């Protein structure tokens, strides 16, 4: 296959990032803004995974069939995957906190429009 | 064992362990919560402190390896000297912050947990050597912050917190993306490995990654204009939390930038530009703020901008040895001062700067407030001053003139709003009281100030290890304050103790000083003591006034003893600050106090820039080098001279003088005019003296002479029309300073001798006159010509002293020997500067008039029985007047007494450099007989007076229409009208206009901050894109 799957993943990832950024700037509803952040996050996670991809390589599991030397050539890079796991956890926590804020903001003002929360300015 | 106990890894064990224990204890043993929380937090501080001391004392940096392998395969942490300094400072402040926040933290165990984890996260950001790990710690800190920001619970603070989250999540997303792309292109996440790649990461992907990384870090540091979200949080969060974000979180991010700076080598100028823009813009916008925490927020982002600028430019120019002092000093200064101010804002609990006046009822609070404002404005004795000094030196050496200008303008703006806030709070204006109770509440603020003082001493040691004696005036002041605190002596005893300290310590500050400097030093001590005696007439306690007086009076001889630019500037600032607080102490000067301070600071900044230029040209700040400089140093001399002229209050920048002198305490005005104003003259004299001895070939003489005489003439004219006696004397003071400046402008032996003579004369004369007025005001309760008069018989001693002083000031017989201004005008004529000489004559005429008015209006004019019961002024005022009059008489009849030391002071240097014809000074003075000039002046004045009377008789309306109650005031009112129609320049209006323009600009720029979170997100994105294209 000429077109490696990682390129597709990269394209999808960056596409999601851009869609997320657009959503974040164009939607007034706080929940939609939070969803946009999740899209950006997911996009970046996909990009991360894609950067570790090695075309035609196998899973990075060291055993009798694949020693450390061989792994450097024939296995996908496990580090981005490890990073992604951490990044997902962090993204999850941040999303949770944002949602918690959304609830409290709604309780405070009865609206979720970001335009309603501009008391502090100048 | 010890090394295991205090191993930096324990920071994380304490942080995470405490974090897990807290929820558990909340369920099982609530009473143990505080113990565990503070144990963990204090443990973190102690561990970082011990490790810091260890590496500071020469041990290699402590490497913390993980996962059983060496980096770059595993994550590693490092604690070297720099890391130790940052971590330890942040941890100590966090501990103090926790004590401050305790009432809030106690309510929510979650808050304790978040605080602890946040502190640990900052340590992680400082110590980690892995890029992804840095991201993780950044997120840990961010999430902890998000949680803490929710503590206030108001809609306003929640909204602000949400904006903060939106912006920082965008930044950290970029950080993550950059990390992934960097790993993709370089194959490593280890920061050391990244920094030491054989070739720096290049190519579109790597470059994009690096710029995204840079943008993420800069955005986290809240650059202008992408920082509205940060300022909103500073405004709405509880003060303690705002302090944590402002100093703690920012410290972590700043350190990350420092760590990664090698990767950003191509864009250092850009980083510096962003920092500089942020510093100036934030401080400009700060001017419009009335909400305390928002104002502190602007100051906060500004300071981070300054730090960024300093770091980037020092790195770029290879001035790495200066980084500890500059960056460390600025960082420590901001860390402690800003945290202290936020805590104080919390304690005071007034949202508006206008509501802070109840602070004045609590001396501890107001003293802390003042110290913190002085510190945040970057003034001595705090570390920010020494850091800024070194920064300016380094920037000058590297030729960054405009950057220095930006730094100084930003600093002036910051000082303006900080001191405006302080100035409004120094006197209680309502009956409100504060609810601050226990010493524990004030302890964190006090701790921050003590640490600031220690940091200031350290920074001074780093900047100039042999200059620590300049703190002697402060030490004396502190000792006096301690005596006052412990023994509660009466007001007069305190005054006597302060003067005694000047008499004892003053001479000690002058060893090794000779020539002009010695003369001035002696003049400052002697003049300060004699005129200072006037303070004894006040019986009230004047809390902490006298320690400040001692600091001010002692800083002046210290100034003359200064051997380097740094020593000079420190003493200069001490005089400025000391006199500022003395003036403010009286409580009647209002906005004049701020005016005084701002002009003084502007003067100091001009000096700083001037010393920077000298350093840039010569590589040293030793004052002795000035005389060896060549034409490269012209700008330096101009800047230094301009600074002194601003401080002296010459025409145009004199606007602070009349109000300040008129409204300050009466005995203080005498000191300000007679003694303290000579500080600027000393500076100007020394600088022009050195300039002419240097090879700079700079000829400012003519310009300076015009500045001097224009000041003399216009201010004499203005003096004439003042109704308030002190205001009149204030203008007269400026007018006399004009003569001195003109004398200095001659830039010759005769000029200097004349200048020194005028300095001595002005000191004696104005001392007498202001003390006389103090007595008059004390006895009559009136201070205006329109209500005074007929006191000659009631206050004979005061009258006699005043008359002698007036004759001496006028330079008329029998005190003509004193009239060195005749020599001045004569010399102008010899030089064929006829226009100047004519201005001199005209000014003399105006001078005669206002002096006559003083004598007539106060003492001779018939007031009937209005002041029949008035008694002579108290001895405390008459005795110093008598001493000063004795000085006048001695100098008049035995001029040799002053002439010889003057000659000795100046002669040795000039024998070779100026045309001197082998004559002694006395012969020169004899040759320049003042009598012809004096006679000419008197004749001209009489003629002018006759003319004026004639015009008045002819053209004046009937007397009852002028509203004058005496012939003089009718006469003056008429001419005031005539001159007012012709041209009385509105200098005050000019400066007010400038201030108005600045405020207008600030008011418009700040509209950028719409308050909308989405707009702020857009700014962050646009900032990132702009950075990308700029890079």
Interface residues (C-beta under 8 A of the other chain):
Chain A: X17 X21 X24 X25 X28 X30 X33 X37 X40 X41 X44 X47 X48 X51 X79 X80 X83 X86 X87 X90 X93 X94 X97 X98 X100 X101 X102 X104 X105 X108 X109 X114 X115 X117 X118 X119 X120 X121 X122
Chain B: X132 X136 X139 X142 X143 X146 X147 X150 X153 X154 X155 X156 X158 X159 X160 X161 X162 X163 X165 X166 X169 X170 X173 X176 X177 X179 X180 X181 X183 X184 X189 X228 X231 X232 X235 X236 X288 X294 X1006 X1007 X1009 X1010 X1011 X1012 X1013 X1014 X1017 X1018 X1021
